[in-house]
Amino acid sequence: MANPSTGKDAPLPVKSRDEALTWARQITEHLTQTAGIQVNAEPADPFYSPCVGRNGESAPDDRYTLFYAVHSYVPNTQHNDVVRKVRDLLTKEGLTISDYQEAPATQANSTVTARHPDSRYVVDVSSTAGDNRMVLSVTTPCLKPPSVPDTLTP
């Protein structure tokens, strides 16, 4: 018999949108410090979206996911070094690497993606379409605002 406190039947984590945004900012700051890079001065653009189940089901409450991304000026020749440092950090911290790619220094096409096994957030650090830039992003699992009951409707 499945344990309802783990897996797909586990209760959703409870976080306000402000708490989720602070959490995502802390993760990206941790990654930039480890990689030895800085976040660009351009504003971050957090994106909140409603949670939708695998079969299209939704809940009548305000549960949501957050996608948070920031950019950093990183010369193309350093992209591989950044993804290596981030991969090593995330592996050491227990995250599961789901995608990893290095590219020739002349091509900006490096990436590392990882998922936290307990908190279920996803981290991605990738070269962007523009030269000398990388994007660092965090996608949260489905989160429930405080004081919202945990019920689904098909």
Buried (B, 14 or more C-beta within 10 A) or exposed (E): EEEEEEEEEBEBBBBEBEBBBEBBBEBBBBBBEBBEBEBBEEEBEBEBEEBEEEEEEEBEBEBBBBBBBBBBEBEBEBBBBBBBBBBEBBBEEEBEBEEBEBBEBEEBBBBBBBBBEEEEBBBBBBBBEEEBBBBBBBBBBBBBBEEBEEEEEE
